[in-house]
Amino acid sequence: MSSAGAGAGVASAIFPFAPLFRGARPFVLRPSQTTASSTLPVRRVTVIPGLQSELPPRQILVDGAILPSSSWTFDAVGQAVSWELRQSGTRFAGRLQLAPDLSRAQGTLTIDDNLVAVAAELPPITYACAVARNTGAYVIGVAPALQLHWDSTSADWNGADWQQNVLQFTYQMQPQTIVGQTFYDFSVSFADLQTGATWSPEAGTFGCLIDKNFVFAMTLQGGASPPSDDRSKQTGEAGQIATVFPFQIGFQLSPTAIDLQGAALTVANAQYGVALGISGSTASPSINGYYAQGGSESTFAVHSGTLYVAGSPVAGSRITGTRLSWQGLDAEAQQASGLPAAGTLLFDTAGERFTLAETGTGGGRIVDEAAEVLIARGGVWGGM
């Protein structure tokens, strides 16, 4: 049985993104000052670390394009990546100093002689969740010290009428250093995928905590309440779920942080409130970069959870956990990618290797000399 109680506003330095980002780190850049983000020459820098998630990096991608190995360097002392290249007579350069745990970075971008200071953050993590009543989840205590309990091995849990793709939960952690110790502030948001209602609690109205066992807890504070989430028009069992916006939510992250299981206290911030079971997963962000099946010159790319073939996104492609699925590839796209018209790729947790589920054919990330060959023949596309 698992449980989660009320959390403080700032959590200690436990970084649950670490097991999730076992492979690629797709850093999203923003200006350190008030400069409009539209002026940034680069929006995303993806760092592909070593096979054990260590530095130095094996590969750097800028807005989806692999940088030639001759255009970037790594300073081991400062843990900084620097790059410089010229396009149509214009000099593009950048430098990012990476945090030791590869959770963030800071540095500069340069176009000719114009320099902009930037911060780099890992993107928010979004879990698509199934929701169920009558899972055996319950709450004890008295507000503001209520505590959720759930048992994902129980007969009630496994026999519940689970409603798929109901709740979307997103969170992100922002580091702060106080007296030499790192803490994390949280931002969270919820979306009811069936009603379209969304909710982003304001800072100061909730507390979050992740403990050393990767149990997450979020609790509204100071009398705050969730907004309305009218589910009365939903049919069947879905319509029996009054709301999915919680006063409190708690869950256990899996060892890879790809999956979660837990509970949400809804309707009332009290023992007589409705405790819903929550079960969800996120798309592995480690699946990112360029790939090919073994022995094939045909290639494809994955960026931001989407399959790309010949530089174009494949509509309807999606990653669920470590499974990439798609459909509708025409003959030209099949030849370019080496993939069938529809299928599923099963990746490892680091996003390094994959197996085509339909045939058992294997392949992996394009790095080192193979990446240089791909660049030379113009098989790398940016702007992703």
NUDOFI-451792 format. One record per residue (C-alpha): residue number from 1; residue in three letters; z negated, x, y negated. Coordinates in nm, 4 decimals, decimal comma. Layout:
BEGIN
(NUM; ala; (Z; X; Y)) ...
// end
This chain:
BEGIN
(1; met; (0,0000; 0,0000; 0,0000)) (2; ser; (0,0775; 0,1202; -0,3514)) (3; ser; (-0,0720; 0,0336; -0,6870)) (4; ala; (-0,0236; 0,1022; -1,0551)) (5; gly; (-0,2591; 0,0481; -1,3458)) (6; ala; (-0,2348; 0,0527; -1,7229)) (7; gly; (-0,0843; 0,3659; -1,8749)) (8; ala; (-0,1602; 0,5639; -2,1859)) (9; gly; (0,0864; 0,5860; -2,4731)) (10; val; (0,1717; 0,9480; -2,3960)) (11; ala; (0,1908; 1,0849; -2,0430)) (12; ser; (0,1012; 1,4312; -1,9216)) (13; ala; (0,3788; 1,6783; -1,8450)) (14; ile; (0,5141; 1,5326; -1,5230)) (15; phe; (0,8918; 1,5328; -1,5273)) (16; pro; (1,0262; 1,2806; -1,2735)) (17; phe; (1,3861; 1,3526; -1,3748)) (18; ala; (1,3605; 1,6899; -1,1983)) (19; pro; (1,4224; 1,5620; -0,8422)) (20; leu; (1,6852; 1,3183; -0,9705)) (21; phe; (1,8860; 1,5885; -1,1512)) (22; arg; (1,9164; 1,8215; -0,8535)) (23; gly; (2,2728; 1,9139; -0,9438)) (24; ala; (2,4576; 1,8606; -1,2693)) (25; arg; (2,2668; 1,8251; -1,5964)) (26; pro; (2,4890; 1,6121; -1,8238)) (27; phe; (2,3226; 1,6768; -2,1611)) (28; val; (2,3985; 1,4317; -2,4402)) (29; leu; (2,4113; 1,6002; -2,7827)) (30; arg; (2,2851; 1,4629; -3,1134)) (31; pro; (2,2485; 1,6240; -3,4573)) (32; ser; (1,9076; 1,7763; -3,5243)) (33; gln; (1,9374; 1,6616; -3,8860)) (34; thr; (2,0697; 1,3377; -4,0350)) (35; thr; (2,4354; 1,4349; -3,9997)) (36; ala; (2,6346; 1,1456; -3,8566)) (37; ser; (2,6925; 1,1885; -3,4833)) (38; ser; (3,0615; 1,1134; -3,5329)) (39; thr; (3,0994; 1,4572; -3,6914)) (40; leu; (2,9942; 1,6389; -3,3750)) (41; pro; (3,2861; 1,8260; -3,2169)) (42; val; (3,1177; 1,7952; -2,8755)) (43; arg; (2,9233; 1,4955; -2,7430)) (44; arg; (2,8298; 1,6095; -2,3930)) (45; val; (2,7673; 1,9463; -2,2287)) (46; thr; (2,7236; 1,9472; -1,8507)) (47; val; (2,5430; 2,2409; -1,6938)) (48; ile; (2,6039; 2,3011; -1,3214)) (49; pro; (2,3121; 2,5200; -1,2062)) (50; gly; (2,2853; 2,7261; -0,8890)) (51; leu; (2,2509; 2,5590; -0,5501)) (52; gln; (1,8717; 2,5668; -0,5771)) (53; ser; (1,8827; 2,4213; -0,9296)) (54; glu; (1,8244; 2,7637; -1,0749)) (55; leu; (1,9797; 2,9592; -1,3604)) (56; pro; (2,2203; 3,1156; -1,4410)) (57; pro; (2,4655; 2,8239; -1,4352)) (58; arg; (2,7696; 2,8343; -1,2093)) (59; gln; (2,9793; 2,6186; -1,4386)) (60; ile; (2,9819; 2,4618; -1,7871)) (61; leu; (3,1737; 2,1476; -1,8814)) (62; val; (3,2305; 2,0423; -2,2423)) (63; asp; (3,3146; 1,6729; -2,2840)) (64; gly; (3,4340; 1,6640; -1,9251)) (65; ala; (3,6504; 1,9772; -1,9326)) (66; ile; (3,5537; 2,2881; -1,7350)) (67; leu; (3,5154; 2,5950; -1,9546)) (68; pro; (3,6989; 2,9026; -1,8215)) (69; ser; (3,4459; 3,1605; -1,7036)) (70; ser; (3,5875; 3,4057; -1,9611)) (71; ser; (3,4917; 3,1748; -2,2494)) (72; trp; (3,1154; 3,1438; -2,1929)) (73; thr; (2,8177; 3,3689; -2,1267)) (74; phe; (2,4545; 3,3220; -2,0243)) (75; asp; (2,1643; 3,5075; -2,1860)) (76; ala; (1,8975; 3,5303; -1,9145)) (77; val; (1,6276; 3,6452; -2,1573)) (78; gly; (1,6753; 3,3568; -2,3994)) (79; gln; (1,7953; 3,1139; -2,1281)) (80; ala; (2,0894; 3,0282; -2,3515)) (81; val; (2,4507; 2,9358; -2,2803)) (82; ser; (2,7083; 3,0392; -2,5419)) (83; trp; (3,0788; 2,9591; -2,5497)) (84; glu; (3,3776; 3,0229; -2,7742)) (85; leu; (3,7425; 2,9242; -2,7470)) (86; arg; (4,0399; 2,8552; -2,9725)) (87; gln; (4,2669; 2,5539; -2,9710)) (88; ser; (4,5643; 2,5221; -3,2064)) (89; gly; (4,4229; 2,8025; -3,4192)) (90; thr; (4,0782; 2,6426; -3,4563)) (91; arg; (3,7648; 2,8212; -3,3346)) (92; phe; (3,5219; 2,6106; -3,1313)) (93; ala; (3,1880; 2,7618; -3,0362)) (94; gly; (2,8433; 2,6562; -2,9268)) (95; arg; (2,5068; 2,7816; -2,8120)) (96; leu; (2,2386; 2,5899; -2,6236)) (97; gln; (1,8968; 2,7283; -2,5366)) (98; leu; (1,7808; 2,5534; -2,2199)) (99; ala; (1,4247; 2,4486; -2,1445)) (100; pro; (1,2815; 2,6224; -1,8343)) (101; asp; (1,2929; 2,2968; -1,6343)) (102; leu; (1,6461; 2,2151; -1,7583)) (103; ser; (1,5206; 1,8870; -1,9025)) (104; arg; (1,6506; 1,9476; -2,2559)) (105; ala; (1,8105; 2,2054; -2,4845)) (106; gln; (1,8644; 2,2879; -2,8486)) (107; gly; (2,1180; 2,4950; -3,0339)) (108; thr; (2,4294; 2,4830; -3,2506)) (109; leu; (2,7929; 2,3765; -3,2507)) (110; thr; (3,0546; 2,5510; -3,4639)) (111; ile; (3,4050; 2,4598; -3,5806)) (112; asp; (3,5546; 2,7632; -3,7553)) (113; asp; (3,2695; 2,8480; -3,9983)) (114; asn; (3,1014; 2,5052; -4,0020)) (115; leu; (2,7761; 2,5067; -3,8050)) (116; val; (2,5715; 2,2027; -3,6963)) (117; ala; (2,2266; 2,2194; -3,5367)) (118; val; (2,1975; 1,9949; -3,2285)) (119; ala; (1,9464; 1,8783; -2,9723)) (120; ala; (2,0531; 1,8056; -2,6155)) (121; glu; (1,8846; 1,5486; -2,3933)) (122; leu; (1,9402; 1,4162; -2,0454)) (123; pro; (2,0678; 1,0577; -2,0537)) (124; pro; (1,8378; 0,7609; -1,9926)) (125; ile; (1,7931; 0,6530; -1,6320)) (126; thr; (1,8875; 0,2950; -1,5440)) (127; tyr; (1,7772; 0,1201; -1,2244)) (128; ala; (1,9533; -0,1918; -1,0967)) (129; cys; (1,6826; -0,3962; -0,9287)) (130; ala; (1,6514; -0,6794; -0,6808)) (131; val; (1,3628; -0,9183; -0,7500)) (132; ala; (1,1675; -1,1498; -0,5200)) (133; arg; (0,8767; -1,3926; -0,5222)) (134; asn; (0,6221; -1,4183; -0,2411)) (135; thr; (0,6359; -1,0486; -0,1476)) (136; gly; (0,2585; -1,0161; -0,1143)) (137; ala; (0,2361; -0,8317; -0,4460)) (138; tyr; (-0,0749; -0,9210; -0,6464)) (139; val; (-0,2874; -0,8139; -0,9412)) (140; ile; (-0,6616; -0,7487; -0,9709)) (141; gly; (-0,8944; -0,6872; -1,2633)) (142; val; (-0,9112; -0,8316; -1,6125)) (143; ala; (-0,6774; -0,7525; -1,9043)) (144; pro; (-0,6389; -0,4882; -2,0388)) (145; ala; (-0,7428; -0,3248; -1,7094)) (146; leu; (-0,5221; -0,5195; -1,4676)) (147; gln; (-0,3837; -0,3333; -1,1689)) (148; leu; (-0,0750; -0,4223; -0,9662)) (149; his; (-0,0652; -0,3836; -0,5877)) (150; trp; (0,2263; -0,4089; -0,3464)) (151; asp; (0,3056; -0,3128; 0,0122)) (152; ser; (0,6727; -0,2495; 0,0874)) (153; thr; (0,5978; -0,2286; 0,4614)) (154; ser; (0,4426; -0,5743; 0,4864)) (155; ala; (0,5983; -0,8734; 0,6610)) (156; asp; (0,5827; -1,0719; 0,3345)) (157; trp; (0,7754; -0,8022; 0,1503)) (158; asn; (1,0463; -0,7655; 0,4120)) (159; gly; (1,0748; -1,1400; 0,4695)) (160; ala; (1,1018; -1,2359; 0,1023)) (161; asp; (1,4134; -1,4016; -0,0405)) (162; trp; (1,5351; -1,1048; -0,2440)) (163; gln; (1,7702; -1,1790; -0,5336)) (164; gln; (2,0087; -0,8875; -0,5836)) (165; asn; (2,1087; -0,7323; -0,9200)) (166; val; (1,8705; -0,9399; -1,1300)) (167; leu; (1,6764; -0,6862; -1,3381)) (168; gln; (1,8050; -0,3737; -1,5099)) (169; phe; (1,5305; -0,1321; -1,6107)) (170; thr; (1,5979; 0,1775; -1,8232)) (171; tyr; (1,3618; 0,4493; -1,9345)) (172; gln; (1,3751; 0,7871; -2,1010)) (173; met; (1,1170; 1,0556; -2,1725)) (174; gln; (1,0985; 1,2508; -2,4982)) (175; pro; (0,9000; 1,5775; -2,4863)) (176; gln; (0,6315; 1,6669; -2,7392)) (177; thr; (0,4336; 1,9897; -2,7546)) (178; ile; (0,0720; 1,9519; -2,8654)) (179; val; (-0,1480; 2,2632; -2,8809)) (180; gly; (0,0874; 2,4446; -2,6474)) (181; gln; (0,0980; 2,1664; -2,3863)) (182; thr; (0,4013; 1,9467; -2,3202)) (183; phe; (0,3632; 1,5692; -2,3161)) (184; tyr; (0,6239; 1,2959; -2,2931)) (185; asp; (0,6766; 0,9858; -2,5024)) (186; phe; (0,8596; 0,6986; -2,3369)) (187; ser; (1,1240; 0,4507; -2,4404)) (188; val; (1,1991; 0,1585; -2,2093)) (189; ser; (1,4319; -0,1411; -2,2009)) (190; phe; (1,4909; -0,4408; -1,9770)) (191; ala; (1,7918; -0,6640; -1,9132)) (192; asp; (1,8153; -0,9833; -1,7115)) (193; leu; (2,1572; -0,9397; -1,5540)) (194; gln; (2,1803; -1,3104; -1,4718)) (195; thr; (2,0907; -1,4598; -1,8107)) (196; gly; (2,2117; -1,1727; -2,0311)) (197; ala; (1,8742; -1,1526; -2,2100)) (198; thr; (1,7648; -0,8027; -2,3162)) (199; trp; (1,4373; -0,6536; -2,4382)) (200; ser; (1,3405; -0,3131; -2,5764)) (201; pro; (0,9651; -0,3031; -2,6485)) (202; glu; (0,8844; -0,1369; -2,9795)) (203; ala; (0,6988; 0,1931; -2,9876)) (204; gly; (0,3257; 0,1375; -3,0016)) (205; thr; (0,3372; -0,1943; -2,8153)) (206; phe; (0,3276; -0,0450; -2,4657)) (207; gly; (0,1887; 0,2447; -2,2690)) (208; cys; (0,3511; 0,4400; -1,9854)) (209; leu; (0,2249; 0,6860; -1,7305)) (210; ile; (0,3736; 0,8710; -1,4342)) (211; asp; (0,1193; 1,0339; -1,2058)) (212; lys; (0,1566; 1,3386; -0,9826)) (213; asn; (0,2669; 1,1165; -0,6928)) (214; phe; (0,5565; 0,9766; -0,8993)) (215; val; (0,3970; 0,6351; -0,9417)) (216; phe; (0,5159; 0,4825; -1,2691)) (217; ala; (0,3187; 0,2257; -1,4697)) (218; met; (0,4088; 0,0483; -1,7942)) (219; thr; (0,1757; -0,1996; -1,9646)) (220; leu; (0,2060; -0,3988; -2,2856)) (221; gln; (-0,0786; -0,3305; -2,5266)) (222; gly; (-0,2466; -0,4854; -2,8286)) (223; gly; (-0,1694; -0,8435; -2,7333)) (224; ala; (0,2068; -0,7861; -2,7169)) (225; ser; (0,4109; -1,0299; -2,5069)) (226; pro; (0,7618; -1,0233; -2,3572)) (227; pro; (1,0308; -1,2339; -2,5284)) (228; ser; (1,1695; -1,5552; -2,3811)) (229; asp; (1,3911; -1,5225; -2,0742)) (230; asp; (1,5186; -1,8710; -1,9904)) (231; arg; (1,6218; -1,8726; -1,6240)) (232; ser; (1,6153; -2,2515; -1,5838)) (233; lys; (1,9935; -2,2698; -1,5366)) (234; gln; (1,9922; -2,0331; -1,2378)) (235; thr; (2,0493; -2,2045; -0,9047)) (236; gly; (1,8580; -2,1820; -0,5798)) (237; glu; (1,5854; -1,9243; -0,5382)) (238; ala; (1,7011; -1,7363; -0,8507)) (239; gly; (1,6043; -2,0404; -1,0590)) (240; gln; (1,2512; -2,0312; -0,9175)) (241; ile; (1,1932; -1,6949; -1,0864)) (242; ala; (1,0650; -1,8012; -1,4286)) (243; thr; (1,1240; -1,4668; -1,6015)) (244; val; (1,1782; -1,1015; -1,5130)) (245; phe; (1,0343; -0,9611; -1,8372)) (246; pro; (0,6895; -0,8220; -1,7485)) (247; phe; (0,3537; -0,7745; -1,9120)) (248; gln; (0,3170; -0,4881; -1,6685)) (249; ile; (0,5476; -0,3122; -1,4247)) (250; gly; (0,4620; -0,0480; -1,1678)) (251; phe; (0,6640; 0,1234; -0,9004)) (252; gln; (0,6763; 0,4155; -0,6613)) (253; leu; (0,9702; 0,6516; -0,7126)) (254; ser; (1,1287; 0,7962; -0,3990)) (255; pro; (1,1164; 1,1769; -0,3504)) (256; thr; (1,4657; 1,1993; -0,5031)) (257; ala; (1,3761; 0,9470; -0,7806)) (258; ile; (1,6953; 0,7594; -0,6885)) (259; asp; (1,5073; 0,4579; -0,5501)) (260; leu; (1,2012; 0,2627; -0,6590)) (261; gln; (0,9825; -0,0092; -0,5106)) (262; gly; (0,7038; -0,1874; -0,6911)) (263; ala; (0,5923; -0,5006; -0,8698)) (264; ala; (0,6056; -0,6721; -1,2076)) (265; leu; (0,3433; -0,9031; -1,3592)) (266; thr; (0,5176; -1,1921; -1,5355)) (267; val; (0,4421; -1,5316; -1,6965)) (268; ala; (0,0802; -1,4471; -1,7904)) (269; asn; (-0,1143; -1,1271; -1,8528)) (270; ala; (-0,3851; -1,2286; -1,6083)) (271; gln; (-0,4633; -1,2582; -1,2381)) (272; tyr; (-0,2984; -1,5999; -1,2335)) (273; gly; (0,0278; -1,4487; -1,3583)) (274; val; (0,3259; -1,4211; -1,1235)) (275; ala; (0,3611; -1,0869; -0,9447)) (276; leu; (0,7223; -1,0236; -0,8477)) (277; gly; (0,8410; -0,7621; -0,6024)) (278; ile; (1,0867; -0,5076; -0,7469)) (279; ser; (1,3283; -0,2875; -0,5494)) (280; gly; (1,5963; -0,0815; -0,7198)) (281; ser; (1,8142; 0,2270; -0,7319)) (282; thr; (1,9989; 0,4348; -0,9886)) (283; ala; (2,3307; 0,6168; -0,9788)) (284; ser; (2,2699; 0,9819; -0,9018)) (285; pro; (2,3559; 1,1793; -1,2200)) (286; ser; (2,3992; 1,4916; -1,0060)) (287; ile; (2,7377; 1,3559; -0,8950)) (288; asn; (2,9277; 1,4955; -1,1904)) (289; gly; (3,2218; 1,7317; -1,2299)) (290; tyr; (3,5420; 1,8045; -1,0380)) (291; tyr; (3,5886; 1,7616; -0,6624)) (292; ala; (3,8460; 1,8019; -0,3857)) (293; gln; (3,8641; 1,7396; -0,0147)) (294; gly; (3,8610; 2,0511; 0,1994)) (295; gly; (4,1956; 2,2315; 0,1943)) (296; ser; (4,3514; 1,9880; -0,0532)) (297; glu; (4,5018; 2,0722; -0,3919)) (298; ser; (4,4547; 1,7110; -0,5015)) (299; thr; (4,1498; 1,6649; -0,7220)) (300; phe; (3,9391; 1,4001; -0,8913)) (301; ala; (3,6479; 1,3993; -1,1324)) (302; val; (3,3273; 1,2042; -1,1781)) (303; his; (3,1641; 1,1587; -1,5185)) (304; ser; (2,8945; 0,9147; -1,6321)) (305; gly; (2,9007; 0,7338; -1,2989)) (306; thr; (3,2770; 0,6704; -1,3086)) (307; leu; (3,5606; 0,8088; -1,0955)) (308; tyr; (3,8458; 0,9725; -1,2915)) (309; val; (4,1917; 1,0446; -1,1529)) (310; ala; (4,4389; 1,2488; -1,3612)) (311; gly; (4,2105; 1,2067; -1,6626)) (312; ser; (4,1919; 0,8262; -1,6464)) (313; pro; (3,8864; 0,6230; -1,5401)) (314; val; (3,9243; 0,4104; -1,2297)) (315; ala; (3,8262; 0,0562; -1,3253)) (316; gly; (3,5606; -0,0878; -1,0988)) (317; ser; (3,4504; 0,2460; -0,9562)) (318; arg; (3,0737; 0,2838; -0,9399)) (319; ile; (2,7954; 0,4983; -0,8027)) (320; thr; (2,5067; 0,3358; -0,6196)) (321; gly; (2,2478; 0,5937; -0,5294)) (322; thr; (2,4582; 0,8734; -0,3789)) (323; arg; (2,7532; 0,6494; -0,2793)) (324; leu; (3,0687; 0,6450; -0,4915)) (325; ser; (3,2960; 0,3464; -0,4215)) (326; trp; (3,6293; 0,2389; -0,5711)) (327; gln; (3,9370; 0,0290; -0,5050)) (328; gly; (4,2840; -0,0265; -0,6460)) (329; leu; (4,4259; 0,3288; -0,6525)) (330; asp; (4,8062; 0,3105; -0,6651)) (331; ala; (5,0315; 0,5512; -0,4748)) (332; glu; (5,0508; 0,7995; -0,7633)) (333; ala; (4,6732; 0,8071; -0,8086)) (334; gln; (4,6226; 0,8467; -0,4343)) (335; gln; (4,8500; 1,1502; -0,4318)) (336; ala; (4,6831; 1,3033; -0,7372)) (337; ser; (4,3302; 1,2575; -0,6028)) (338; gly; (4,3767; 1,2838; -0,2279)) (339; leu; (4,1790; 0,9594; -0,1956)) (340; pro; (4,2809; 0,6331; -0,0274)) (341; ala; (4,3471; 0,3143; -0,2224)) (342; ala; (3,9870; 0,2036; -0,1646)) (343; gly; (3,6892; 0,3746; -0,0095)) (344; thr; (3,3427; 0,5228; -0,0340)) (345; leu; (3,2301; 0,8828; -0,0744)) (346; leu; (2,8863; 0,9759; 0,0588)) (347; phe; (2,7372; 1,2613; -0,1458)) (348; asp; (2,4380; 1,4822; -0,0849)) (349; thr; (2,1475; 1,4559; -0,3313)) (350; ala; (2,2677; 1,7587; -0,5284)) (351; gly; (2,6158; 1,6138; -0,5814)) (352; glu; (2,7688; 1,9213; -0,4178)) (353; arg; (2,9247; 1,7933; -0,0969)) (354; phe; (3,0704; 1,4612; 0,0099)) (355; thr; (3,2095; 1,2829; 0,3137)) (356; leu; (3,4751; 1,0116; 0,2992)) (357; ala; (3,3027; 0,7266; 0,4836)) (358; glu; (3,6248; 0,5807; 0,6238)) (359; thr; (3,7542; 0,9013; 0,7866)) (360; gly; (3,4667; 1,1498; 0,7964)) (361; thr; (3,6720; 1,3977; 0,5911)) (362; gly; (3,4552; 1,6310; 0,3867)) (363; gly; (3,4891; 1,8059; 0,0526)) (364; gly; (3,2906; 1,9353; -0,2409)) (365; arg; (3,2556; 2,0462; -0,5982)) (366; ile; (3,5282; 2,2694; -0,7450)) (367; val; (3,3629; 2,5880; -0,8732)) (368; asp; (3,4219; 2,9613; -0,9089)) (369; glu; (3,7778; 3,0813; -0,8291)) (370; ala; (3,8955; 2,7341; -0,7315)) (371; ala; (3,7911; 2,6073; -1,0747)) (372; glu; (3,9848; 2,8872; -1,2470)) (373; val; (4,2953; 2,7947; -1,0464)) (374; leu; (4,2508; 2,4304; -1,1441)) (375; ile; (4,2230; 2,5236; -1,5127)) (376; ala; (4,5309; 2,7475; -1,4920)) (377; arg; (4,7475; 2,4711; -1,3564)) (378; gly; (4,6277; 2,2243; -1,6195)) (379; gly; (4,4243; 2,0106; -1,3829)) (380; val; (4,1246; 1,9721; -1,6128)) (381; trp; (4,0975; 1,6894; -1,8651)) (382; gly; (3,8499; 1,6547; -2,1514)) (383; gly; (3,7284; 1,3717; -2,3666)) (384; met; (3,5055; 1,2082; -2,1042)) 
// end
